[in-house]
Amino acid sequence: MDAYWLTNYGQPGSGSSNTTYIAGHSWENAEAPFNRLSGQSAIGDELSVSTATGTVNFKVLSVTTHDKDTLRSSNVWNIVPGQLVLISCYTEDIQGKNVIVTAVPNP
């Protein structure tokens, strides 16, 4: 029932020199932290991430899907300082696709 920050990359907040990645589960018929990413995320949505030093606000730039077998080599992993990427299973095809939400800081 948790989402996980991929600590080998960036961290949310000012001064981040890399992309911040957070991954979490989605389930079609059960509650999970990223269930709403697949069907309810849209460009322009606002979201916030709570950190030890405060809350960081973001605005969604894109919502896409990637095949699970090609995600590892996709452009999702390009370094963009300050960018936030949320990764989860795509609820309409949990076995075959991931949903990717990309967001940028929104002061």
C-alpha distances in whole Angstrom, upper triangle without the diagonal:
4,7,10,14,16,19,22,22,23,21,21,24,28,29,27,29,26,23,20,17,13,11,8,7,9,10,14,14,10,8,6,6,9,11,14,15,17,19,19,19,23,25,26,23,22,19,18,16,17,18,20,23,22,21,22,22,22,24,23,26,24,22,23,22,23,23,21,24,26,23,24,27,26,27,24,24,28,28,28,28,26,24,20,19,15,14,12,14,16,15,19,19,16,19,21,20,17,17,18,19,21,22,25,25,27,29
4,6,10,13,15,18,19,19,17,17,20,24,26,23,25,23,20,16,14,10,9,6,8,10,13,16,17,14,11,8,6,9,12,14,14,17,19,19,19,22,24,25,21,20,17,16,14,14,15,17,20,19,18,19,20,20,22,21,24,23,21,22,21,22,23,20,23,24,21,22,25,25,25,21,22,25,25,25,24,22,21,17,16,13,13,12,14,17,17,20,21,17,19,21,20,17,17,17,17,19,20,22,23,24,26
4,7,10,12,15,15,16,14,14,18,21,23,20,22,19,16,13,10,6,6,4,7,10,13,17,18,15,13,9,6,8,11,13,12,15,18,18,16,20,21,22,19,18,15,14,11,12,13,16,19,18,16,16,17,17,19,18,20,20,18,19,18,19,20,18,21,22,18,19,22,21,22,18,18,21,21,21,21,19,17,14,12,9,9,9,12,15,16,20,19,16,19,20,18,15,14,14,14,16,16,19,19,21,23
4,6,9,12,12,13,12,13,16,20,21,18,19,17,14,11,8,5,5,6,9,13,16,20,21,19,16,13,10,11,15,16,15,18,21,20,19,22,23,23,21,20,16,15,12,13,13,15,18,18,17,16,18,17,20,19,21,20,19,20,19,19,20,18,21,21,17,17,20,20,20,17,16,19,19,19,19,17,16,13,12,10,10,11,14,17,18,22,21,18,20,21,19,15,15,14,15,16,17,19,19,22,24
4,6,9,9,9,8,10,13,17,17,14,15,13,11,8,6,4,7,9,13,16,19,22,24,22,20,16,13,13,17,18,16,19,22,21,19,22,22,23,21,19,16,14,11,12,11,13,15,16,15,14,16,16,18,18,20,19,19,20,20,20,21,19,21,21,17,17,20,19,19,15,14,17,16,16,16,14,13,10,10,9,10,12,16,19,21,24,23,20,22,22,20,17,16,14,14,14,15,16,17,20,21
4,6,6,8,9,11,15,17,17,14,14,11,10,7,5,6,7,11,14,17,21,24,26,24,22,18,16,15,19,20,18,20,24,23,21,23,23,24,23,21,18,17,14,15,14,16,18,19,18,17,19,18,20,19,20,20,19,20,19,18,20,17,19,19,15,14,17,17,17,13,12,14,14,15,15,14,13,11,10,10,11,13,16,19,21,25,23,21,21,22,19,16,16,14,15,15,16,17,18,21,23
4,5,7,7,11,14,16,15,12,13,11,10,8,8,9,11,14,17,21,24,27,29,27,25,21,19,19,22,23,21,24,27,27,24,26,26,26,25,23,20,18,15,15,13,14,16,18,18,17,19,19,21,21,22,22,22,23,23,22,23,21,22,22,18,17,19,19,19,16,14,16,14,15,14,14,14,13,13,13,14,17,20,23,25,28,27,24,25,25,23,20,20,18,18,17,18,18,19,22,23
4,7,9,13,15,17,16,12,12,10,10,9,9,11,13,16,19,23,26,29,32,30,28,24,21,21,25,26,23,25,29,28,26,27,27,28,26,25,22,21,18,18,16,18,19,21,21,19,21,21,23,22,23,23,23,23,23,22,23,21,21,20,17,15,17,18,17,15,12,14,12,14,14,14,15,14,14,15,15,18,21,24,27,29,28,25,26,25,23,20,21,18,19,18,19,19,20,23,25
4,7,10,13,14,13,9,9,6,6,6,7,10,12,16,19,22,26,29,31,30,28,24,21,20,24,24,21,24,27,26,23,25,24,24,24,22,20,18,16,17,15,17,18,19,19,17,19,17,20,19,20,20,20,21,21,20,22,20,21,20,16,15,16,16,15,12,10,11,9,11,10,11,11,11,11,13,14,17,20,23,26,28,27,25,26,25,22,19,19,16,16,15,15,15,16,20,22
4,7,9,11,9,6,6,4,5,4,7,10,13,17,20,23,27,30,32,30,28,24,21,20,24,24,21,24,26,26,22,23,22,22,22,20,17,16,13,15,13,15,15,16,16,13,15,15,17,17,18,19,20,21,22,21,24,22,24,22,19,17,19,18,16,13,11,12,9,9,7,8,9,9,10,13,15,18,22,24,26,29,28,26,28,27,24,21,20,17,16,14,13,13,13,17,18
4,6,9,9,6,8,7,7,5,8,10,13,16,20,23,26,29,31,29,26,23,19,19,23,23,20,23,26,25,22,23,22,22,20,18,15,13,10,11,9,11,11,12,12,10,13,13,16,17,18,19,20,22,23,23,26,24,26,25,21,20,22,21,19,16,14,15,12,12,9,8,9,9,11,13,15,18,22,24,27,30,29,27,29,28,25,22,21,17,16,14,13,13,12,15,16
4,7,9,7,10,9,8,6,9,10,14,16,20,22,26,28,31,28,25,22,18,18,22,21,19,22,24,23,20,20,19,19,17,15,12,10,7,9,7,10,10,10,9,7,9,10,13,14,16,18,19,21,23,23,26,25,27,26,22,22,23,22,20,17,16,16,14,12,10,7,8,7,10,12,15,18,22,24,26,29,29,27,29,29,26,22,20,17,15,13,11,10,9,12,13
4,6,6,10,11,11,9,13,14,18,20,23,25,29,32,34,32,28,25,21,21,25,23,22,25,27,25,22,22,21,19,18,15,13,11,9,10,8,10,9,9,8,6,9,10,14,16,17,20,21,24,26,26,29,28,31,29,25,25,26,24,22,19,19,18,15,13,10,7,10,10,13,15,19,22,25,27,29,32,32,31,33,32,29,25,23,20,17,15,13,11,8,11,10
4,6,9,11,12,12,15,17,21,23,27,29,32,35,37,35,32,29,25,24,28,27,25,28,30,27,24,24,22,20,20,17,16,14,13,13,12,13,11,11,11,9,11,12,15,17,18,21,23,25,28,28,32,31,33,31,27,27,27,26,23,21,20,19,15,13,9,7,11,12,16,18,21,25,28,30,32,35,35,34,35,35,31,28,26,22,20,17,14,11,9,11,10
4,6,9,11,12,15,18,21,24,28,30,34,37,39,37,34,31,27,26,30,29,26,30,32,30,26,26,24,23,23,20,19,17,15,16,14,15,13,14,14,12,14,15,17,19,20,22,25,26,29,29,32,31,32,30,27,26,26,25,22,20,19,17,14,12,8,7,11,13,17,19,22,26,29,31,34,36,36,35,36,35,32,28,27,23,21,18,16,13,11,14,14
4,6,8,8,12,15,18,21,25,27,31,34,36,34,31,28,24,24,27,26,24,27,29,28,24,24,23,22,22,19,18,16,14,15,13,15,13,14,14,12,14,14,16,18,18,20,22,24,25,25,28,27,29,27,23,22,23,22,19,17,15,14,11,9,6,5,9,10,13,16,19,22,26,28,30,33,33,31,33,32,28,25,24,20,18,16,14,12,11,14,15
4,7,9,13,16,19,23,26,29,32,35,38,36,33,30,26,25,29,28,25,28,30,29,26,26,24,23,24,22,20,19,17,19,17,18,17,18,18,15,17,16,18,19,19,21,23,24,25,25,27,27,28,25,22,21,21,20,17,16,14,12,8,8,5,7,9,12,14,17,20,23,27,28,31,34,33,32,33,31,28,25,24,20,19,16,15,13,13,17,18
4,6,9,13,16,20,23,25,29,32,34,33,31,27,24,22,26,25,22,25,27,27,23,23,22,22,22,20,19,18,16,18,16,18,18,19,18,15,17,15,17,17,17,18,20,20,22,21,24,23,24,21,18,17,17,16,14,12,10,9,5,6,4,6,7,9,11,14,16,20,23,25,28,30,29,28,29,28,25,21,21,17,16,13,13,12,13,17,18
4,6,10,13,16,20,22,26,28,31,30,27,24,21,19,22,22,19,21,24,23,19,20,18,19,19,18,16,15,14,16,16,18,18,18,17,14,15,13,14,14,14,15,16,17,18,18,21,20,21,19,16,15,16,14,12,9,8,8,5,5,5,6,5,6,7,11,13,16,20,21,24,27,26,25,26,24,21,18,17,13,12,10,10,10,11,15,17
4,7,10,14,17,19,23,26,28,27,24,21,17,16,20,19,17,19,22,21,18,19,18,19,18,16,14,13,11,13,12,15,16,16,14,12,13,12,14,14,14,15,16,17,18,18,21,20,22,20,16,16,17,16,14,11,10,11,9,9,8,7,6,5,6,9,11,14,18,20,23,25,25,23,24,24,21,17,16,13,12,10,10,10,11,15,17
4,7,10,14,16,20,22,25,24,21,18,15,13,17,17,14,17,20,19,17,18,18,19,18,17,14,14,11,14,14,17,18,18,16,14,15,13,15,14,15,14,14,15,16,15,18,16,18,17,13,13,15,14,13,10,9,11,11,11,11,10,9,6,5,6,7,11,14,17,19,22,21,19,21,20,17,14,13,10,10,9,11,12,14,17,19
4,7,10,13,17,20,22,20,18,14,11,10,14,15,12,15,18,18,15,18,18,19,17,16,13,12,10,12,13,16,17,17,15,14,15,13,15,14,16,15,14,15,16,16,18,16,19,18,15,15,17,16,16,12,12,15,14,15,15,13,11,8,6,5,6,9,12,15,17,20,20,18,19,19,17,13,12,10,10,11,12,14,15,18,20
4,7,10,14,17,19,17,15,12,10,8,12,13,11,13,17,17,15,18,19,20,18,18,15,15,13,15,16,19,21,20,18,17,18,16,18,16,17,16,14,15,14,14,16,13,16,16,13,14,17,16,16,13,13,16,17,17,18,17,14,11,8,6,5,6,9,12,14,17,17,14,16,16,14,10,10,9,10,12,14,17,18,21,23
4,7,10,14,16,14,12,8,6,6,9,11,10,12,15,16,15,18,20,21,19,18,15,15,14,15,17,20,22,21,19,18,19,18,19,17,19,18,15,16,15,15,16,14,18,18,15,16,19,18,19,16,17,20,20,21,21,20,17,14,11,8,7,5,8,11,12,16,15,12,15,16,14,11,11,11,12,14,16,19,20,22,25
4,7,10,12,10,9,6,6,6,7,11,10,11,14,15,15,19,21,23,20,20,18,18,17,19,20,23,25,24,22,22,22,20,21,19,21,19,16,16,15,15,16,14,17,19,16,17,21,20,21,18,19,22,23,24,25,23,21,17,14,11,9,6,6,9,10,13,13,10,12,14,12,10,11,12,14,17,19,22,23,25,28
4,7,9,8,8,5,7,5,5,8,8,8,11,13,13,17,20,22,19,20,18,19,18,20,22,25,28,26,24,23,22,21,21,19,21,18,15,15,14,15,15,14,18,19,17,19,22,21,22,19,21,24,25,25,26,25,22,18,15,12,10,6,6,7,6,10,10,8,11,13,11,10,10,12,13,17,19,22,24,25,28
4,6,5,7,6,9,8,6,10,11,10,12,14,16,19,22,24,22,23,21,22,22,23,26,28,31,29,27,26,26,24,24,22,24,21,18,18,16,17,17,16,19,21,19,21,24,23,25,22,24,27,29,29,30,28,26,22,19,15,13,10,8,9,6,9,10,8,11,13,13,12,12,15,17,20,22,26,28,29,32
4,6,8,9,12,11,7,10,12,10,11,13,16,19,22,25,22,24,22,24,24,26,29,32,34,32,29,29,28,26,25,23,25,22,18,18,16,18,18,17,20,22,21,23,26,25,27,24,26,29,31,31,33,31,28,24,21,18,16,12,10,9,5,7,9,8,11,14,13,13,13,17,18,22,24,28,30,30,33
4,7,9,13,13,10,12,14,13,14,16,18,22,25,27,24,26,24,26,26,27,30,33,35,33,30,30,29,28,28,26,28,25,22,22,20,21,21,20,24,26,24,27,30,28,30,27,30,33,34,34,35,33,30,27,24,21,19,15,13,13,9,11,13,11,14,17,17,17,17,20,21,25,27,30,32,33,35
4,6,10,11,9,12,14,14,15,16,18,22,25,27,24,25,22,24,23,24,27,29,32,30,28,28,28,27,27,25,27,25,22,22,21,22,22,21,24,26,24,27,30,29,30,27,29,32,33,33,34,32,29,26,23,19,18,14,13,14,11,13,15,13,16,18,18,17,17,20,21,24,26,29,31,31,34
4,7,9,7,10,13,13,14,15,17,20,24,25,21,22,19,20,20,21,23,26,29,27,24,25,24,24,24,23,25,24,21,22,20,22,23,22,25,27,24,26,29,28,29,26,28,31,31,31,32,29,27,23,21,17,16,13,13,14,12,15,16,14,17,20,19,17,17,19,19,22,23,27,28,28,31
4,6,6,9,11,12,14,14,15,19,22,23,20,20,17,18,17,18,21,23,26,24,22,22,22,21,22,20,23,21,19,19,18,20,21,19,23,24,21,23,26,25,26,23,24,27,28,28,28,26,23,20,18,14,13,10,11,12,11,14,15,13,16,18,17,15,14,16,16,19,21,24,25,26,28
4,6,8,9,12,13,13,13,17,20,20,17,17,14,14,13,15,17,20,22,21,18,18,18,18,19,17,20,19,17,18,18,19,21,19,23,24,20,22,25,24,24,21,22,25,25,25,25,22,20,16,15,11,11,9,11,13,12,16,17,14,17,19,17,14,13,14,14,17,17,20,21,22,25
4,5,6,8,10,10,10,14,16,18,15,15,13,14,13,16,18,21,23,22,19,18,17,16,17,15,17,16,13,14,14,16,17,16,20,21,18,20,22,21,21,18,20,22,23,22,23,21,18,15,12,9,8,6,8,9,9,13,14,12,15,17,14,11,10,11,10,14,15,18,20,21,24
4,6,6,8,9,10,14,17,19,16,17,15,16,17,19,22,25,27,25,22,21,20,19,19,16,19,17,14,15,14,16,18,17,21,22,19,22,24,22,23,20,22,25,26,25,26,24,21,18,15,12,11,8,9,8,7,11,12,11,15,16,14,12,10,12,12,16,17,21,22,23,26
4,6,6,5,7,10,14,15,12,13,12,15,16,18,21,25,26,24,20,20,18,16,16,14,16,15,12,14,14,17,19,19,23,23,20,23,25,23,23,20,22,25,25,24,25,23,20,17,15,12,12,10,11,10,9,12,14,13,17,18,15,13,10,12,11,14,15,19,20,20,24
4,6,6,5,9,12,13,11,12,11,14,15,18,21,24,25,23,20,19,17,15,14,11,13,11,8,10,11,14,16,16,20,20,17,20,22,19,19,16,19,21,22,21,22,20,17,14,12,8,9,8,9,8,9,11,13,13,16,16,13,10,7,8,7,11,12,16,18,19,22
4,6,7,10,13,15,13,15,15,18,19,22,24,28,29,27,24,22,20,18,17,13,15,12,8,9,9,12,14,15,18,18,16,19,21,19,19,17,20,22,24,23,25,23,19,16,14,11,10,8,8,6,6,8,10,10,14,13,10,9,6,9,9,13,15,19,21,22,25
4,6,9,12,15,13,15,15,19,20,23,26,30,31,28,25,23,21,19,17,14,16,13,10,11,11,15,17,18,22,22,20,23,24,22,22,20,23,25,26,25,27,25,22,19,17,14,14,12,12,9,8,9,12,13,17,16,14,12,10,12,11,15,16,20,22,22,26
4,6,10,12,10,12,12,16,18,21,24,28,28,26,22,21,18,16,14,12,14,12,10,12,13,17,20,21,24,24,21,24,26,23,23,20,23,25,26,24,26,23,20,18,16,14,14,13,14,12,11,13,16,16,20,19,16,15,11,12,11,14,15,18,20,19,23
4,7,9,7,9,10,13,15,19,22,26,26,23,20,18,15,13,11,8,10,9,7,10,12,15,18,19,23,22,19,22,24,20,20,17,20,22,22,21,22,20,16,14,13,11,12,12,14,12,13,14,16,17,20,19,16,14,10,10,8,10,11,14,16,16,20
4,6,6,9,11,15,17,21,24,27,27,25,21,19,16,13,10,7,8,7,6,10,13,16,20,21,24,23,20,23,24,21,20,17,21,21,22,20,22,20,16,15,14,13,15,15,16,14,16,16,19,19,23,21,18,16,12,11,9,10,11,14,16,15,19
4,6,9,11,15,17,21,23,27,27,24,21,18,15,11,8,5,5,5,7,10,14,17,21,22,25,23,21,23,24,20,18,16,20,20,20,18,19,17,14,14,13,13,16,17,19,17,19,19,21,22,25,23,20,17,13,12,9,9,9,11,14,13,17
4,6,10,13,16,20,22,26,25,22,18,16,12,9,6,5,6,8,10,14,17,20,24,25,28,26,24,26,26,23,21,19,22,21,21,18,19,17,14,14,14,15,18,19,21,20,21,22,24,25,28,27,23,20,16,15,11,11,9,10,12,10,14
4,7,10,14,17,20,23,23,20,16,14,11,8,6,5,8,10,10,14,17,20,24,25,28,26,23,26,27,23,22,19,22,22,22,19,20,17,15,13,14,13,16,17,20,18,19,21,23,23,26,26,22,19,15,14,10,11,9,11,12,11,14
4,7,10,14,17,20,20,16,13,11,7,6,5,6,10,12,13,16,19,22,26,26,29,28,25,26,28,25,23,20,22,22,22,19,19,15,13,12,13,13,16,18,21,20,21,23,25,25,28,27,24,21,17,15,11,11,9,10,10,8,11
4,7,10,13,17,17,14,10,9,6,5,6,8,11,13,13,17,19,22,25,25,28,27,23,25,27,24,22,19,21,21,21,18,18,14,13,10,12,11,14,16,19,19,20,23,24,23,27,26,23,19,16,14,11,11,9,10,10,9,11
4,7,10,13,13,10,6,5,4,6,9,11,14,16,16,19,22,24,27,26,29,28,25,26,28,25,23,20,21,22,21,18,17,13,13,10,12,12,15,17,20,21,22,25,27,25,28,28,25,21,18,16,13,13,10,11,9,9,11
4,6,10,11,8,6,5,7,8,11,13,16,17,18,20,22,23,26,25,28,27,24,24,26,24,23,19,20,21,19,17,16,12,12,10,12,11,14,16,20,21,22,26,27,25,27,28,24,21,18,16,14,13,11,12,10,11,13
4,7,8,6,4,6,9,11,15,16,20,21,21,24,25,27,29,28,31,30,26,27,29,27,26,22,23,24,22,20,18,15,15,13,15,14,17,19,22,24,25,28,29,27,30,30,27,24,22,20,17,17,15,15,13,14,14
4,5,5,6,8,11,13,17,19,21,23,23,26,27,28,30,29,31,31,27,27,29,28,26,23,22,23,21,20,17,14,15,13,16,16,18,20,24,26,27,31,31,29,31,32,29,25,23,21,19,18,16,16,14,15,15
4,6,8,11,14,17,20,22,25,27,27,29,31,31,34,32,34,34,30,29,32,31,29,26,25,26,23,22,19,17,18,17,19,19,22,24,27,29,31,34,34,32,34,35,32,28,27,25,23,22,20,19,17,18,18
4,7,9,13,16,20,22,24,27,27,30,32,32,35,34,36,35,31,31,33,31,30,26,25,26,23,21,18,16,18,17,20,20,23,26,29,31,33,36,36,34,36,37,34,30,28,26,23,22,20,18,15,17,15
4,7,10,13,17,20,22,25,26,28,30,31,34,33,36,35,31,31,33,31,29,26,26,26,23,21,19,15,17,16,19,19,22,24,28,30,31,34,35,33,35,36,33,29,27,24,22,21,18,17,14,14,13
4,7,10,13,16,19,21,22,25,27,29,32,31,34,32,29,29,31,29,27,24,24,24,22,20,18,14,15,13,16,16,20,22,25,27,28,31,32,30,33,33,30,26,24,21,19,18,15,14,11,11,11
4,7,10,13,16,18,19,22,25,26,29,29,31,30,26,27,28,26,24,21,21,21,19,16,14,10,11,10,14,14,18,20,24,25,27,30,31,29,32,31,28,24,22,19,16,14,11,10,7,8,8
4,7,10,13,16,17,20,23,25,28,28,31,29,26,27,28,25,23,20,21,21,19,16,15,11,11,10,13,14,18,20,23,24,25,28,29,28,31,31,27,23,20,18,14,13,9,8,6,5,6
4,7,9,12,14,17,20,22,25,25,28,26,23,24,25,22,20,17,18,18,17,14,13,10,9,8,10,12,15,18,21,21,23,26,27,26,29,28,24,21,18,15,11,9,6,5,4,5,8
4,6,9,12,15,18,21,24,25,28,26,23,24,25,22,19,17,19,19,18,15,15,12,10,9,11,12,16,18,21,20,22,24,26,25,28,27,23,20,17,14,10,8,5,5,6,6,9
4,6,8,11,15,17,21,22,25,23,20,22,22,19,17,14,17,17,17,14,15,13,10,9,9,10,13,15,18,17,19,21,22,22,25,24,20,17,13,11,7,6,4,7,9,9,13
4,7,10,14,16,20,21,24,21,18,21,21,17,15,13,16,15,15,13,14,13,10,10,10,12,14,17,19,18,20,22,23,23,25,23,20,17,14,11,8,6,5,7,10,11,15
4,6,10,13,16,18,21,18,16,18,18,15,13,11,14,15,16,14,16,15,11,11,10,11,12,14,16,15,17,18,19,20,22,20,16,14,10,8,6,5,7,10,13,14,18
4,7,10,14,15,18,17,14,17,18,14,14,11,15,16,18,16,19,17,14,12,10,10,10,11,13,11,14,14,15,16,18,17,13,11,7,6,5,7,9,13,16,17,21
4,7,10,12,15,13,11,15,15,12,12,10,14,15,18,17,20,19,15,14,11,11,10,11,11,10,13,13,13,14,16,14,10,8,6,5,7,9,12,15,19,20,24
4,7,9,12,11,9,13,14,11,12,11,14,16,19,19,22,21,18,16,12,11,9,10,9,7,11,11,10,11,13,10,6,5,4,6,9,11,15,18,22,23,27
4,6,8,7,6,10,10,8,10,9,12,15,18,19,22,22,18,17,13,13,10,10,10,9,13,12,11,11,12,9,6,5,7,7,11,13,17,20,23,25,29
4,5,5,6,9,10,10,13,12,14,17,20,22,25,25,22,20,16,15,12,12,10,10,13,12,10,10,9,6,4,6,9,11,14,16,20,23,27,29,33
4,6,5,8,10,10,13,12,14,17,20,22,24,25,21,19,16,14,11,10,9,10,13,13,10,9,8,6,5,6,10,11,15,17,21,24,27,29,33
4,6,7,9,10,14,13,14,17,21,23,26,26,23,22,18,18,14,14,12,13,16,16,13,13,10,8,8,10,13,14,18,20,23,26,29,32,35
4,6,6,6,10,11,12,14,18,20,23,24,21,20,16,17,14,14,14,14,18,18,15,15,13,10,9,10,13,13,16,17,21,24,27,30,33
4,5,5,8,8,9,12,15,17,20,21,18,16,13,13,10,11,11,13,16,17,14,14,13,11,9,8,10,10,13,14,18,20,24,26,30
4,6,9,8,8,11,14,17,19,21,18,17,14,14,12,13,14,16,19,20,18,16,15,13,12,11,13,12,16,16,19,21,24,28,31
4,7,8,8,10,13,16,19,21,18,18,15,16,14,16,17,18,22,22,20,19,18,15,14,13,15,14,17,17,20,22,25,28,31
4,5,7,8,12,14,17,19,16,16,13,14,13,15,16,16,20,20,18,18,18,15,13,12,13,11,14,13,17,19,22,25,28
4,5,5,9,11,14,16,13,14,11,14,13,16,17,18,22,22,21,21,21,18,15,14,14,11,13,12,15,16,19,22,26
4,6,8,10,13,14,11,10,8,10,10,13,15,15,19,20,19,19,19,17,14,11,11,8,10,9,12,14,17,20,23
4,6,9,12,13,11,11,9,12,11,15,17,18,22,23,22,21,21,19,16,14,14,11,13,11,14,15,18,21,24
4,6,10,12,10,12,11,14,14,18,20,21,25,26,25,24,24,22,19,17,17,13,14,12,14,14,17,20,23
4,6,9,8,10,11,14,15,19,22,23,27,28,27,26,27,25,22,19,19,15,15,12,13,13,15,19,21
4,6,6,9,10,14,16,20,23,23,27,29,28,27,28,26,23,20,19,15,14,11,11,9,12,15,17
4,6,9,11,15,17,21,24,26,29,31,30,29,30,29,26,22,21,17,16,12,11,9,10,14,15
4,7,10,13,16,20,23,24,27,30,29,28,30,29,25,22,20,16,14,11,9,7,7,10,12
4,7,10,13,17,20,21,24,26,26,25,27,25,22,18,16,13,10,7,6,5,7,10,13
4,7,10,13,17,18,21,23,23,22,24,23,19,16,14,10,8,6,5,6,8,11,14
4,6,10,13,15,17,20,20,18,20,19,16,12,10,7,6,5,6,9,11,14,17
4,7,10,12,14,17,17,15,18,17,14,10,8,6,5,7,8,11,14,16,19
4,7,9,12,15,14,12,14,14,10,7,6,5,7,9,12,15,17,20,23
4,6,9,12,11,9,11,11,9,5,5,7,9,12,15,18,20,22,25
4,6,9,8,5,8,8,6,4,6,9,11,15,18,21,24,26,29
4,6,5,5,8,8,5,5,5,9,11,15,18,21,24,25,29
4,5,5,9,10,8,8,8,12,14,18,20,24,26,27,31
4,6,9,9,8,10,10,14,16,19,22,26,29,30,33
4,6,5,6,8,10,13,16,20,23,27,29,31,34
4,6,6,7,9,13,16,19,22,26,29,30,34
4,6,9,12,15,18,21,25,28,31,33,36
4,7,10,13,17,20,23,27,30,32,35
4,7,10,13,16,20,23,26,28,32
4,6,10,13,16,20,23,25,28
4,7,10,13,17,20,22,25
4,6,10,13,17,19,22
4,7,10,13,15,19
4,7,11,13,16
4,7,9,12
4,6,10
4,6
4
